[in-house]
Amino acid sequence: MVNKKLIQELLSESDCSHNKEKKSSCDKPKPGATSGGCAFEGSQIALFPYADVVHLVHSPATCIGASWETRATLTSHEGDNNTVSCYTTDVNTNDVIFGGDKKLEESIDYIVENKNPKAIFVYETCVTAMIGDDMDNVCNRMEKKYKIPVVVIHSPGFVGGKNLGSRLGGESVLHQLIGTKEPELIHPFGINLIGEYNVTGDMWQYTPILEKIGIKVISTLAGDGRVENIQMAHRAKLNVIVCAKSLISLTRKMQEKYNIPYISISFYGKRDTSNAIMSIVNAFGNEELIKKAKEVIAQEEAKLEEALIPYKKILEGKKAILNTGGNKTWSIASALQDIGIDVVATSVKKATLEDKEICAKYVKILITDPGTEQAKLIDEHNIDILLAGGRSLYTAIKKKVAFVDVNQEKKVSYGAYNGLINLAKDVCNAVNNKVFKVVGTPEPWTTE
């Protein structure tokens, strides 16, 4: 059932910067605000990259209709990739009246017998929270029966937005998985990647570089993740939050419980990638590791600068507006600046308070109402390119400016050094694409 005390704690996270300086709650849910993404969707996004897990949503079928497979999360899992399918108990009117516990139990039986998963994640939703199904009891019994983790995620949509849902997903992993398995060996420079979802393969851009330096990735939450690895996450020496501040509660609690310190970094753009690598090695304080990191960074930056030469010539003097959400409001801005683009403004409508503080360090104009401000700023600053989600394409067409989709629907990774080259290619292709200059003009046969 929903833990009101836990939700209040997660909304008042002590390690958020706004709480350290002045006591103020994290973003609280507002009536109707969850229509843009509820807590259930947030927990699902945070956890479904585990490909060796079957994700079971205890809900009417409609709950999964608009949220499943919303991000191109890639996996190297050699077995069945369970993220491409969604399972639901399909709660109906009879279940609302008489309870859905039996249907939940039967669904878990079916999954174990037919899918042979390493674990099952069971999501509570609005309907099953309100009818009071005892999911914890059912899942505990099924876990003992089948000897695999059956993890309950209490994240009904009505408790708040996606950010809170991500935190609730992290809480479930912390209390039901982490620390339940011991590794054969403990790596001296082992890290956990927290908040990295491997969208379009972002983490594969920088993990080989970390391994080359001598850093071992113990587990991820949750990009290209494995249940067995996250069970051993308590033996890592450092937690690395990759952009997603929503999971800071998890890292704070792991520091208190397992004495694992944490840092927060970004792997978007040249500057932030190099700073991220140095932040990791500096956290270990090993001189040999630091020396190796500097050598590798110098090599990677030299290759990057050479590769970017033709793109920077095209992008010199170009101005852009960025309209996205969360950490991308500043991380993509940093990457654009690294390829020579002047980022005039970025939208902070879907950003956390902490993200807004970071945004101000990169961009002067922070847009709070893109619907009314975006088009106006394009005209005022003679913008060349708009980078946003698909819905903003119509603004770009209307204003005859180039457009690049940088949200989760994108097909190419923009992470780390090689990802920056991908971003430069996409932006150059958009700027050079003549269609944006002509698509919004009237048909020649309609003009006099």
C-alpha positions as CSV (number, residue, x, y, z in Angstrom):
1,M,0.0,0.0,0.0
2,V,1.0,3.6,-0.5
3,N,3.4,4.8,2.3
4,K,2.5,8.5,2.9
5,K,5.4,9.0,5.2
6,L,7.9,7.8,2.5
7,I,6.3,10.0,-0.1
8,Q,6.6,13.0,2.2
9,E,10.3,12.1,2.8
10,L,11.0,11.8,-0.9
11,L,9.4,15.2,-1.5
12,S,11.6,16.8,1.1
13,E,15.0,15.2,0.1
14,S,17.7,16.6,2.4
15,D,20.4,16.3,-0.2
16,C,18.7,18.4,-2.8
17,S,20.6,21.7,-3.1
18,H,17.5,23.8,-2.4
19,N,17.0,22.0,0.9
20,K,20.6,22.4,2.0
21,E,20.5,26.2,1.7
22,K,16.9,26.9,2.5
23,K,14.2,24.5,3.5
24,S,11.8,24.1,0.6
25,S,10.0,21.0,-0.6
26,C,10.8,19.3,-3.9
27,D,8.2,19.7,-6.6
28,K,4.8,18.6,-5.2
29,P,2.1,17.2,-7.4
30,K,-0.6,19.7,-8.5
31,P,-4.2,18.8,-9.5
32,G,-4.1,17.7,-13.1
33,A,-0.3,17.9,-13.4
34,T,0.1,14.2,-13.6
35,S,-1.6,14.1,-17.0
36,G,1.9,14.9,-18.4
37,G,3.4,11.8,-16.8
38,C,2.3,10.2,-13.5
39,A,4.3,8.4,-10.7
40,F,3.6,5.0,-12.2
41,E,5.1,6.1,-15.5
42,G,8.1,7.5,-13.7
43,S,8.8,4.3,-11.8
44,Q,8.3,2.3,-15.0
45,I,10.8,4.4,-17.0
46,A,13.3,4.1,-14.2
47,L,13.2,0.3,-14.0
48,F,12.1,-1.2,-17.3
49,P,15.6,-1.2,-18.9
50,Y,16.2,-4.4,-16.9
51,A,15.8,-6.9,-19.7
52,D,16.1,-10.0,-17.6
53,V,13.1,-9.0,-15.6
54,V,9.5,-9.4,-16.5
55,H,7.5,-6.2,-15.7
56,L,4.0,-6.9,-14.5
57,V,1.6,-4.0,-14.2
58,H,-1.3,-4.8,-11.7
59,S,-3.9,-2.6,-13.4
60,P,-6.6,-2.3,-16.1
61,A,-5.0,-2.7,-19.5
62,T,-5.4,1.0,-20.2
63,C,-2.6,1.9,-17.8
64,I,0.1,0.5,-20.0
65,G,-1.3,1.9,-23.3
66,A,0.4,5.2,-23.3
67,S,3.6,4.5,-21.4
68,W,5.2,1.3,-22.6
69,E,8.2,1.4,-24.9
70,T,8.4,5.2,-24.7
71,R,12.2,5.2,-24.8
72,A,14.6,3.5,-27.1
73,T,16.5,1.8,-24.2
74,L,19.1,-0.6,-25.6
75,T,20.4,-3.8,-24.0
76,S,23.2,-6.3,-24.6
77,H,21.3,-9.0,-22.7
78,E,21.8,-12.3,-24.7
79,G,18.6,-13.9,-23.5
80,D,15.0,-12.9,-24.0
81,N,14.6,-9.1,-23.9
82,N,11.5,-8.6,-21.7
83,T,11.4,-4.9,-22.2
84,V,9.8,-5.3,-25.6
85,S,6.7,-6.8,-24.1
86,C,4.4,-5.7,-21.3
87,Y,2.3,-7.8,-19.0
88,T,-0.7,-6.7,-17.2
89,T,-3.2,-8.4,-14.9
90,D,-6.0,-6.6,-16.8
91,V,-8.0,-5.7,-13.7
92,N,-11.7,-5.5,-14.5
93,T,-15.0,-4.5,-12.7
94,N,-15.2,-7.8,-10.9
95,D,-11.7,-7.5,-9.6
96,V,-12.5,-4.0,-8.3
97,I,-15.5,-5.4,-6.4
98,F,-14.0,-8.6,-5.1
99,G,-10.3,-7.8,-5.2
100,G,-7.5,-8.7,-7.7
101,D,-5.2,-10.7,-5.5
102,K,-6.1,-14.0,-7.1
103,K,-5.6,-12.6,-10.6
104,L,-2.1,-11.2,-9.5
105,E,-1.1,-14.6,-8.2
106,E,-2.2,-16.4,-11.4
107,S,-0.4,-13.9,-13.5
108,I,2.9,-14.5,-11.6
109,D,2.4,-18.2,-12.0
110,Y,2.0,-17.8,-15.8
111,I,5.1,-15.6,-16.1
112,V,7.3,-18.0,-14.2
113,E,6.1,-21.0,-16.1
114,N,6.4,-19.4,-19.6
115,K,9.1,-16.7,-19.4
116,N,11.6,-18.1,-16.8
117,P,12.6,-14.6,-15.6
118,K,15.5,-13.7,-13.3
119,A,13.0,-11.5,-11.3
120,I,9.5,-10.0,-11.6
121,F,8.7,-6.3,-11.0
122,V,5.1,-5.8,-10.0
123,Y,3.8,-2.2,-10.3
124,E,0.9,-0.9,-8.2
125,T,-1.4,1.6,-10.0
126,C,-4.2,3.9,-9.1
127,V,-7.0,1.3,-9.3
128,T,-5.2,-1.4,-7.3
129,A,-4.1,1.1,-4.7
130,M,-7.6,2.3,-4.2
131,I,-9.2,-1.2,-4.0
132,G,-6.5,-2.2,-1.4
133,D,-5.1,-5.3,-3.0
134,D,-2.5,-6.8,-0.6
135,M,0.3,-7.0,-3.2
136,D,3.1,-7.3,-0.7
137,N,1.6,-10.4,0.8
138,V,1.0,-12.0,-2.6
139,C,4.5,-11.2,-3.9
140,N,6.2,-12.4,-0.8
141,R,4.5,-15.7,-1.0
142,M,5.3,-16.0,-4.7
143,E,8.9,-15.1,-4.1
144,K,9.3,-17.9,-1.6
145,K,7.5,-20.3,-3.9
146,Y,9.7,-19.7,-7.0
147,K,12.9,-18.6,-5.3
148,I,13.3,-15.5,-7.5
149,P,12.9,-11.8,-6.5
150,V,9.3,-10.5,-6.9
151,V,9.7,-6.8,-6.3
152,V,6.7,-4.6,-5.6
153,I,6.8,-1.0,-6.7
154,H,4.2,1.1,-4.9
155,S,3.8,4.0,-7.4
156,P,0.1,4.7,-8.2
157,G,-0.2,7.6,-10.5
158,F,-2.3,9.8,-8.1
159,V,0.6,10.3,-5.6
160,G,2.5,12.6,-8.0
161,G,4.5,13.1,-11.2
162,K,7.2,11.1,-13.0
163,N,10.0,12.5,-10.8
164,L,8.5,11.1,-7.6
165,G,7.7,7.9,-9.4
166,S,11.4,7.5,-10.3
167,R,12.3,7.9,-6.6
168,L,9.7,5.4,-5.6
169,G,11.2,2.9,-8.1
170,G,14.6,3.5,-6.5
171,E,13.2,2.9,-3.1
172,S,11.9,-0.5,-4.2
173,V,15.2,-1.5,-5.6
174,L,17.0,-0.3,-2.5
175,H,14.9,-2.2,0.0
176,Q,14.1,-5.4,-2.0
177,L,17.2,-6.0,-4.2
178,I,20.4,-4.2,-3.2
179,G,22.5,-6.1,-0.7
180,T,20.8,-9.5,-1.3
181,K,23.8,-11.1,-3.2
182,E,27.5,-11.0,-2.6
183,P,30.2,-10.8,-5.4
184,E,33.1,-13.2,-5.7
185,L,35.5,-10.3,-5.8
186,I,35.3,-6.6,-4.8
187,H,36.8,-4.3,-7.4
188,P,38.9,-1.4,-5.8
189,F,37.5,1.1,-8.4
190,G,33.9,-0.2,-8.8
191,I,31.1,2.2,-9.4
192,N,27.3,2.1,-9.8
193,L,25.7,4.2,-12.6
194,I,22.5,5.6,-11.2
195,G,19.9,7.3,-13.4
196,E,21.6,6.1,-16.6
197,Y,18.8,4.5,-18.8
198,N,21.0,3.9,-21.9
199,V,18.6,5.7,-24.2
200,T,19.9,5.0,-27.7
201,G,23.0,3.5,-26.2
202,D,24.3,6.6,-24.4
203,M,26.3,4.6,-21.7
204,W,28.0,2.5,-24.4
205,Q,29.7,5.7,-25.5
206,Y,31.6,6.3,-22.2
207,T,31.8,2.9,-20.3
208,P,34.6,1.6,-22.6
209,I,36.6,4.8,-21.8
210,L,36.1,4.2,-18.0
211,E,37.1,0.6,-18.4
212,K,40.2,1.7,-20.3
213,I,41.2,3.9,-17.4
214,G,40.6,1.1,-14.9
215,I,37.1,1.8,-13.6
216,K,34.7,-1.1,-13.2
217,V,30.9,-0.6,-13.6
218,I,29.4,-2.9,-11.0
219,S,25.8,-2.2,-11.8
220,T,23.4,0.3,-13.4
221,L,20.0,1.6,-12.5
222,A,18.8,0.8,-14.9
223,G,20.3,1.0,-18.4
224,D,21.5,-2.3,-19.8
225,G,21.0,-3.5,-16.2
226,R,21.0,-7.0,-14.8
227,V,19.2,-8.0,-11.6
228,E,22.1,-10.0,-10.3
229,N,24.4,-6.9,-10.6
230,I,22.0,-4.5,-8.8
231,Q,21.8,-7.1,-6.0
232,M,25.6,-6.6,-5.5
233,A,25.5,-2.8,-5.9
234,H,26.3,-2.4,-2.2
235,R,29.9,-3.5,-2.8
236,A,30.7,-0.7,-5.2
237,K,33.0,2.0,-4.0
238,L,31.3,5.0,-5.6
239,N,27.8,5.9,-6.8
240,V,27.7,8.0,-9.9
241,I,24.5,9.9,-10.6
242,V,24.3,10.4,-14.4
243,C,22.2,13.6,-14.8
244,A,19.0,12.2,-13.1
245,K,18.7,14.0,-9.8
246,S,15.4,12.2,-9.1
247,L,17.5,9.3,-7.6
248,I,19.5,11.3,-5.2
249,S,17.5,9.9,-2.3
250,L,18.7,6.4,-3.3
251,T,22.3,7.4,-3.3
252,R,22.0,9.3,0.0
253,K,20.5,6.2,1.7
254,M,23.2,4.0,0.2
255,Q,25.8,6.3,1.6
256,E,24.2,6.1,5.1
257,K,23.6,2.3,4.9
258,Y,26.7,1.1,3.0
259,N,29.1,4.0,3.3
260,I,29.2,4.5,-0.5
261,P,29.8,8.2,-1.4
262,Y,28.2,9.7,-4.5
263,I,28.9,12.3,-7.1
264,S,26.6,13.8,-9.8
265,I,27.9,14.2,-13.4
266,S,26.8,14.5,-17.0
267,F,28.3,12.8,-20.1
268,Y,26.9,15.2,-22.7
269,G,29.4,17.4,-24.5
270,K,33.2,17.5,-24.5
271,R,33.6,19.6,-21.3
272,D,31.1,17.7,-19.2
273,T,32.4,14.3,-20.3
274,S,36.0,15.2,-19.4
275,N,34.9,16.8,-16.1
276,A,32.8,13.7,-15.4
277,I,35.7,11.3,-15.9
278,M,38.0,13.4,-13.7
279,S,35.3,13.7,-11.0
280,I,35.1,9.9,-10.9
281,V,38.9,9.3,-10.6
282,N,39.3,12.2,-8.2
283,A,36.7,10.7,-5.9
284,F,38.9,7.6,-5.6
285,G,42.0,9.7,-5.0
286,N,44.4,7.2,-6.6
287,E,47.3,9.0,-8.4
288,E,47.9,6.2,-11.0
289,L,44.2,6.3,-11.8
290,I,44.2,10.1,-12.2
291,K,47.3,10.0,-14.4
292,K,45.8,7.4,-16.7
293,A,42.5,9.4,-16.9
294,K,44.3,12.5,-18.0
295,E,46.2,10.6,-20.7
296,V,43.0,9.0,-22.0
297,I,41.1,12.3,-21.9
298,A,43.8,14.1,-23.9
299,Q,43.7,11.3,-26.6
300,E,39.9,11.4,-26.8
301,E,39.7,15.2,-26.9
302,A,42.3,15.4,-29.7
303,K,40.4,12.9,-31.8
304,L,37.1,14.7,-31.1
305,E,38.4,18.2,-32.1
306,E,39.8,16.9,-35.4
307,A,36.5,15.2,-36.2
308,L,34.5,18.3,-35.3
309,I,36.4,20.7,-37.6
310,P,34.1,20.5,-40.7
311,Y,31.0,20.7,-38.5
312,K,32.1,23.8,-36.6
313,K,32.7,25.7,-39.8
314,I,29.1,25.1,-40.8
315,L,27.7,25.9,-37.3
316,E,29.8,29.0,-36.6
317,G,27.5,31.9,-35.5
318,K,24.4,29.7,-35.4
319,K,21.9,30.4,-32.7
320,A,19.6,27.8,-31.1
321,I,16.7,27.4,-28.7
322,L,16.4,24.2,-26.6
323,N,13.0,23.0,-25.5
324,T,13.2,19.7,-23.6
325,G,12.9,18.5,-20.0
326,G,14.8,17.3,-16.9
327,N,18.6,17.2,-17.1
328,K,18.6,17.7,-20.9
329,T,17.6,21.3,-20.3
330,W,21.3,22.0,-19.5
331,S,23.3,18.9,-20.6
332,I,22.2,19.3,-24.2
333,A,22.8,23.0,-23.9
334,S,26.4,22.3,-22.9
335,A,26.9,19.9,-25.8
336,L,25.6,22.5,-28.3
337,Q,28.0,25.1,-27.0
338,D,30.8,22.6,-27.4
339,I,30.1,22.5,-31.2
340,G,30.1,26.2,-31.5
341,I,26.4,27.0,-31.2
342,D,25.0,30.0,-29.2
343,V,22.2,28.6,-27.1
344,V,20.0,31.6,-26.6
345,A,17.3,30.0,-24.3
346,T,16.3,26.7,-22.8
347,S,12.9,25.6,-21.4
348,V,12.8,24.7,-17.7
349,K,9.0,24.0,-17.6
350,K,9.7,20.3,-17.0
351,A,12.9,20.7,-15.0
352,T,13.5,20.2,-11.2
353,L,14.5,23.1,-9.0
354,E,18.1,21.8,-9.1
355,D,18.1,21.5,-12.9
356,K,17.0,25.1,-13.1
357,E,19.9,26.2,-11.0
358,I,22.3,24.4,-13.3
359,C,20.6,25.7,-16.4
360,A,21.3,29.3,-15.2
361,K,25.0,28.5,-15.4
362,Y,24.8,27.6,-19.1
363,V,22.0,29.7,-20.6
364,K,20.8,33.2,-19.8
365,I,17.2,32.9,-20.8
366,L,15.1,30.3,-19.0
367,I,11.8,29.6,-20.7
368,T,8.9,28.8,-18.3
369,D,6.1,28.8,-20.8
370,P,7.3,27.4,-24.2
371,G,3.8,27.7,-25.7
372,T,3.9,31.5,-25.7
373,E,7.6,32.3,-25.4
374,Q,9.3,29.9,-27.8
375,A,7.9,31.4,-31.1
376,K,8.5,35.0,-29.8
377,L,12.1,34.3,-28.9
378,I,12.8,32.7,-32.4
379,D,11.8,36.0,-34.0
380,E,13.5,38.3,-31.5
381,H,16.9,36.6,-31.6
382,N,16.9,35.4,-35.3
383,I,17.2,31.8,-34.2
384,D,18.6,29.3,-36.7
385,I,17.6,26.0,-35.1
386,L,15.1,24.6,-32.6
387,L,16.0,21.5,-30.7
388,A,13.0,19.9,-28.9
389,G,10.5,17.1,-28.8
390,G,8.4,16.1,-31.8
391,R,5.5,18.4,-30.8
392,S,7.7,21.5,-31.4
393,L,8.3,20.6,-35.0
394,Y,5.2,22.6,-36.0
395,T,6.7,25.7,-34.4
396,A,9.9,25.2,-36.4
397,I,7.9,24.8,-39.7
398,K,5.8,27.8,-39.0
399,K,8.9,29.9,-38.2
400,K,11.0,28.3,-41.0
401,V,13.9,27.3,-38.8
402,A,15.8,24.1,-38.7
403,F,14.6,21.4,-36.3
404,V,16.3,18.4,-34.4
405,D,14.4,16.0,-32.2
406,V,16.5,15.6,-29.0
407,N,13.9,13.8,-26.8
408,Q,13.7,10.1,-26.1
409,E,12.3,9.4,-29.6
410,K,15.7,10.2,-31.2
411,K,17.5,7.3,-32.8
412,V,21.1,8.2,-32.3
413,S,23.2,8.6,-29.1
414,Y,24.4,12.1,-28.2
415,G,26.4,10.9,-25.2
416,A,30.1,11.5,-24.5
417,Y,32.7,12.3,-27.2
418,N,31.4,10.2,-30.1
419,G,27.9,11.2,-29.3
420,L,28.9,14.8,-29.7
421,I,30.0,14.1,-33.2
422,N,26.5,12.5,-33.8
423,L,24.9,15.6,-32.5
424,A,27.0,17.9,-34.7
425,K,26.1,15.7,-37.8
426,D,22.4,15.9,-37.0
427,V,22.4,19.7,-36.4
428,C,24.4,20.3,-39.6
429,N,22.1,18.2,-41.6
430,A,19.1,20.1,-40.2
431,V,20.7,23.5,-40.9
432,N,21.6,22.6,-44.4
433,N,18.1,21.1,-45.1
434,K,16.3,23.4,-47.5
435,V,12.9,21.9,-46.6
436,F,12.7,24.0,-43.5
437,K,12.8,27.2,-45.5
438,V,10.1,26.2,-48.0
439,V,7.8,23.8,-46.2
440,G,5.8,26.7,-44.5
441,T,5.4,28.7,-47.7
442,P,2.1,28.8,-49.6
443,E,1.7,26.6,-52.6
444,P,2.8,28.4,-55.8
445,W,-0.6,27.8,-57.5
446,T,-2.4,29.6,-54.7
447,T,-0.4,32.9,-55.0
448,E,-1.2,35.6,-57.5
